Amino acid sequence: MEYWTISEGVADRIYTCRQCKTVIPKGSQISVRDGRKIRLIYHSHCFSGKSDPRTQTASSFHEERYQGAVSAEAPTSKGYGKWSTSSYGYQGTLTSKSTSKSVK
């Protein structure tokens, strides 16, 4: 299983976009990245289109204060343990479609 799982759907509640930092209203189209421990939610138009969050211009990977602290690439798999779940991908209560893409 790849580290990042990408899914798309319709927001079932209010979220904040990780790219532009503005509100995503309920009912809006969203793009979601799931890692093992985190979920990153974006307006569909703010999403870079790639599974790796380092491709987002607002990513901490691009901030000077985090240089060396953020890994240059994702782990090869999600791994197992306390933070594992049986499924990944956005499963909002409204309609959603999920796709899985790998980090390259």
N, C-alpha and C positions, 0 to 999 in steps of 0.2 A: 504494500500500500504506500502510495506517495505521501510525503509529509503534508502538503497543502491540498485541501479539497475545495473546489470552487463550486458554488451553487448560485442560482438566481431565483428570485421569487418576488412576492409582494409583501411589503412590511405589514406584520400583524399587530404592531404597536409602534410607538415613536422611538426612533434610534437617532444617534449622532453619527454623521459620516466621518470616517477616519481620515479622509483626504481633505475636504474643505471645512470640516469642523462645524457644519451647520446641521439643523434638524432635518431628519428624514421623516416626513409625516406618514401616518398609518395609511396604507393603500398605495404607496409609491413603489415603483420598481426598484429593487435593490440587487446588488451583487455581494456575495459573502465568501470570505476565505476562512476555512477552519483548519487550525493546526491541532496538535494534541491537547494543548492547554488554553488556546485563545481562539476567539472568533472576531474577525474584523469585518465590519459592515460598511458599505459604500453606496452612494447614489450610483445607479447604473452608469450615468455619464461621467462620474468621477473615477470609476474603476479603470485601471491601466490595461486590463484585458489579459494579463499574465498571472500565473498562479503565485509567483514569488512576490511578497509585499515590498521587497527592496526596489521593485520597479515603480512604485508610487513615488511621486516627487516629494510628498510630505512625510515619507518614511524617515524614522530616526536614523536609518542607515546613512542618510545624506547629511546629518547634522554633525558638525565638527566636535561637539562635546561628547558624542558617542563613538567617535572613531576608535576602532580597536575593541570596543565593547560588544558590538553587534557583529555576529559571524558573517563571513562573506557568502556563505551558502547555507541552505537548509539541510537538516539531517536527511539521510537517505530514506528513513521510514518514520512513521509516527511513534513506533515503539509500543511498550506495554507497561502496565502498572496502574497506580492509583488514579491517574488522570485519563485512562483509556475509556472509551465508550463503545457500544456495539455498532453505532452508525455515526457518520459525519455528514454534513451538508444541512442547509437550512430547511427546516420542516415546519414553517409557519402555519398557522391555522387557516390562512387564506391560500389560494392556489400558488404553487411554486413548482419549478422544474429544477432538477439537479443534474450537474455534470461534474465529472471528476477529471482534473487535469494534473499533469505532473510538473514538477519544477525542473527546468532545464538550465 
